[in-house]
Amino acid sequence: MKAPLSVIGFVLIAVGGVWFFQGIGVLPGSFMSRQTRWAVIGAITVAVGVAMALIARRG
């Protein structure tokens, strides 16, 4: 169960990072660019991914 949880956690970190950086305008060219909502969603997604990765590592 550790490996799938780790993989899902790292995917969430990557996707959340993209959403966050698009939301703050660092990665332009999307409907998400400069949208505060996507920056918040991205930050939450990264936090969930980090929690999942830590739980997988600990468990």
Legacy VTK file of the C-alpha trace (Angstrom):
# vtk DataFile Version 3.0
C-alpha trace
ASCII
DATASET POLYDATA
POINTS 59 float
0.000 0.000 0.000
2.990 2.292 0.450
3.960 2.541 -3.213
0.529 3.478 -4.643
-0.030 6.041 -1.902
3.388 7.560 -2.562
2.780 7.724 -6.305
-0.618 9.353 -5.838
0.900 11.806 -3.365
3.667 12.838 -5.746
1.229 13.173 -8.662
-0.950 15.432 -6.531
2.096 17.513 -5.621
3.031 17.926 -9.287
-0.488 18.727 -10.492
-1.143 21.051 -7.562
2.130 22.844 -8.246
1.142 23.466 -11.851
-2.277 24.739 -10.786
-0.723 26.984 -8.139
1.827 28.513 -10.493
-0.792 29.053 -13.170
-3.049 30.660 -10.596
-0.386 33.161 -9.535
0.553 33.869 -13.150
3.995 32.239 -13.316
2.841 29.697 -15.936
0.733 31.685 -18.408
-1.356 30.474 -21.310
-4.338 28.846 -19.644
-7.796 29.790 -18.463
-6.355 29.282 -14.963
-3.737 32.017 -15.404
-3.952 34.764 -12.803
-7.003 33.222 -11.145
-6.735 33.259 -7.361
-9.161 30.341 -7.136
-6.699 28.058 -8.960
-3.814 29.210 -6.790
-5.784 28.216 -3.686
-6.927 24.909 -5.208
-3.328 24.176 -6.205
-1.983 24.938 -2.740
-4.584 22.671 -1.146
-3.795 19.911 -3.642
-0.081 20.181 -2.874
-0.805 19.997 0.855
-2.934 16.867 0.390
-0.199 15.320 -1.763
2.476 16.041 0.825
0.288 14.546 3.558
-0.297 11.401 1.495
3.400 11.016 0.730
4.311 11.452 4.395
1.674 8.961 5.502
2.961 6.444 2.948
6.534 6.948 4.097
5.606 6.641 7.753
3.262 3.704 7.468
LINES 1 60
59 0 1 2 3 4 5 6 7 8 9 10 11 12 13 14 15 16 17 18 19 20 21 22 23 24 25 26 27 28 29 30 31 32 33 34 35 36 37 38 39 40 41 42 43 44 45 46 47 48 49 50 51 52 53 54 55 56 57 58
